[in-house]
Every structure is written in structure tokens, then in C-alpha cells.
Amino acid sequence: MDNTQTNSPTLLSIALKWGAIWGLTGIIMTVLSPMLMEMSSGYLLSLVLLLVTIILVFLFQYKAIHEYRSAQADGYITYGKAFQVAFMTSLISVLILTLYTFINYTFITDIAVESQQMLDKQIKMMKESGADEEKIKQSIAMTKKFSGLSSKIIATVVFGLIFDTIVSLITAAILKKSPAND
């Protein structure tokens, strides 16, 4: 009788690993983004950062699914299981980013100062583009409504999960592999 056991990584351990890596990468991007935006006009850089984010989400989900498929599924994985691995990875990363958001805006960054700087930049851009005063006032009211800590946390969770779920669905479709696909 062979008493050796293989310690294959579990779905949770793989999701924790790649979710933590993606979460920490997301924190770095969150810290660097405002600095980069200050050096640029914004729109093109925003698109580049969005593209980089999509690529990174796909990459970390790909790595998690591939590792699970290789370790647990004998090289095969259903669409549902691939989605589960990708979604769990994303869930871990969103939890890490949410925790970072809470810590950052509770202890590090003065949310009122940051919100005012954002508002000043928005007003300047609107005036430069010829927006009338009524439009500017409406924009100010809406920005103030959604600039608190709870709004930032809700946005991190909701947008992170929606965005990552969409990428998870696509990644799972690409990486599903059944014995008939050989």
C-alpha cells in the first residue's frame, strides 16, 4: 500500500494565490493611476489603464484556471468549473481591493481633500469645454453625492465584481477543455 499523497492545490488555494496577486497588483495600479493622470491629459491614459486592467484580469484568471486544470482536472475543465475558478480568483482580489479602499480612505488619504481636488479638475475641464453654469452645478451636486467612503467601497465591490465576472465568463469560455476537444 502506497502511503504517499500528492498535495495538489485546491480550488480555494489557487483562487487565494492568484486573487491575492491580482489584488496586490490592483492596489499598485490604484496608487499609481492618480500620479499618472496628473502627468497626462487623462482620456488616452484612462483608456490605456482600462486596457491594461482587462489584460491583467484575463492573465490572472488564465493562470488560475490553467493551474487548476493541470493540477486537479487531468488537463480538462468544464466551462462551469473554469468560471468558478476565475470568479473565486476575482472575488478574492475584490475583497483585497475593498479592504485597501477602506484602510486607505479611513487612515491614509483625506477623502475630503481628494474629492475637492477631483471636483476642481472636473470643473476646470467642463469650463474649458464650454459647459454652462447649470450643467456645472448639476455635475458638482452629483459628484458630491458619490464622493464619500461608502460610495467608494460600494463602487469597488460592485464595479469590480461586474467587470471581473464579465472577464471570467470570457476566460472560462476560452479555457474550457473536454476530452473531446483534444
Secondary structure as the mmCIF struct_conf table of DSSP 4:
data_model
#
loop_
_struct_conf.conf_type_id
_struct_conf.id
_struct_conf.beg_label_comp_id
_struct_conf.beg_label_asym_id
_struct_conf.beg_label_seq_id
_struct_conf.end_label_comp_id
_struct_conf.end_label_asym_id
_struct_conf.end_label_seq_id
HELX_LH_PP_P HELX_LH_PP_P1 SER A 8 THR A 10
HELX_RH_AL_P HELX_RH_AL_P1 LEU A 11 GLU A 38
TURN_TY1_P TURN_TY1_P1 MET A 39 MET A 39
BEND BEND1 SER A 40 SER A 40
BEND BEND2 GLY A 42 GLY A 42
HELX_RH_AL_P HELX_RH_AL_P2 TYR A 43 ALA A 71
TURN_TY1_P TURN_TY1_P2 GLN A 72 GLN A 72
BEND BEND3 ALA A 73 ALA A 73
TURN_TY1_P TURN_TY1_P3 ASP A 74 GLY A 75
STRN STRN1 ILE A 77 ILE A 77
HELX_RH_AL_P HELX_RH_AL_P3 TYR A 79 ILE A 103
HELX_RH_PI_P HELX_RH_PI_P1 ASN A 104 ILE A 108
BEND BEND4 THR A 109 THR A 109
HELX_RH_AL_P HELX_RH_AL_P4 ILE A 111 GLU A 128
TURN_TY1_P TURN_TY1_P4 SER A 129 GLY A 130
HELX_RH_AL_P HELX_RH_AL_P5 GLU A 133 LYS A 145
TURN_TY1_P TURN_TY1_P5 PHE A 146 PHE A 146
BEND BEND5 GLY A 148 GLY A 148
HELX_RH_AL_P HELX_RH_AL_P6 LEU A 149 LEU A 175
STRN STRN2 LYS A 177 LYS A 177
HELX_RH_3T_P HELX_RH_3T_P1 PRO A 179 ASN A 181
#
